[in-house]
């Protein structure tokens, strides 16, 4: 095979055995890779009704045909399992170098099954597979875990160590915090859906990999041409060539605040008065040590940072992403960049999703200010949990990762917190997962995108902000419902196939990367004969498999919903001031376009058309 | 004296993306991408505050005995890390299949594909 390397590594932690299987070329062709292939395997092999933290769940690391090939922004690796946070299908992606290294070692996918009795880590050194004791690193934070395992597998040789890439969990994953992330190369996070808790439930601390084999390319001359063309397009684009490399994904904080998207105090207000203090521009100027890129990416949106302000001192880590500024910053009422950088680093070190931490704390802060949560509930007298209380947040984030006192309640995520105190409507999320940092009352397509995302509230499955706000590829009116159902369906199918399954980072689309570029690179690498209509069909197939998984897990159309605030409380500011999201209107049209009945169940004819059952 | 091509490295501009390793291997292996078979490697320091592209010089079959230290931004590095020689003590610059040492032939593909400006082709001498 070309692009794909053609092998699956299957590891059973219960029996401590492993085997290598051939990647079925038909499966690869029909689902491309990444979360696409992994969703199909999960649907075929795992009963959707199981407890996500039981040994019956399977955890997959799934690469894509473009991962590690140097195609533009092609670092992606997916972590897939049933989610303990949402009870739905769970998938989340990280960049860095882990996915590329897995491909160089000769595997498209690693499937982890069962549960080890004792803490272990998996060491993949080309064909040599070892399940090693993780006794010495269990309980350690992500950075230290990464360093210790690297030293152990390479006898402390820094040159050999450089080629080892590690995906690990921190204390949060070990303690099965439902917002726990899987961290790659210390700072790149597969944050969403609580998949770190699944890894922890299997007693798997880390997967370390080194590979010396290659990835063959179908048409190398053509591949070099199309990759060079994509790089030229993105590096000369104003966002891809300038804003992203200079300021990271947070370069648009101030603009998104101006157009009413940026959250403020659990989405109670618009705009956020402190946005100008926490932009990517400020962080690049005052805190960034240097720019850093993932494998094959010109955007270089990452990079270590340094903070000297007490009590938020830190050095290293990564500059925060836009979503972190929005949810830990605006939504928690924090406008001190030092505090946001510190919280971001702390979440990464403990192995927790910054987005759901932000959503959960914003919810808790609103409950505290409305006296639904009392000082006694928090368990300490000296600290308050009002919006903007960053120091309390730092302390409670530690407690959350270790499930101490009130942290044990926070560890279950914002939905369960709000429900426990009788106010589920105060959690701004869908399917128990927190909304991203875009208020849908000023970008209505995003409302439908949140409601219909198979993994819970998410901006990445259909980033309608691109057409509705940024005018990419064409400008659409963000304040109306008309036309949003076909837009969301089209973007979902496109992102699922040409980006998520092919291995391209979603950020690149804002940087000017076109779908033609993506298709050309995928085609030159695989030689599989893909066309744009076929990729859209593959996206639809992936979307329907995930839908089937969720329906069998017990989710219904009632879960395709939005928090009451977005449906009933008129937007307090922005161009859409006074408007709410009319979800039902969009949802009905969306179901029809998908070929689903009014309960959101795929019709037999649609499934037959996609070759599914 | 005839001018010769040299590849100039600007360490402070490197983002560690590894695109130079990828294109080098694709050029020399024809249809395969494999950074371990590349004639340029990027050393990524553990703290990710420093990236050092290193280009393969000539090979040797003997390990050297020098223990030089290089100081960069106040931090000490073993000279072995920055050394360009394909030697038996270091896994870089050897074909992973045959073990044969690899030497840069100044084809310039890595320079062409380096979008960060960390690599530049110059004439010197």
Interface residues (C-beta under 8 A of the other chain):
Chain A: X68 X69 X70 X97 X100 X104 X147 X158 X159 X160 X161 X162 X163 X186 X187 X211 X212 X213 X214 X215 X216 X217 X220 X223 X224 X228 X231 X235 X289 X290 X291 X292 X293 X294 X295 X296 X297 X298 X300 X304 X316
Chain B: X12 X15 X16 X17 X18 X19 X22 X23 X25 X26 X29 X30 X31 X32 X33 X34 X35 X36 X37 X43 X44 X46 X47 X48 X49 X78 X80 X81 X90 X91 X92 X96 X112 X113 X115 X116
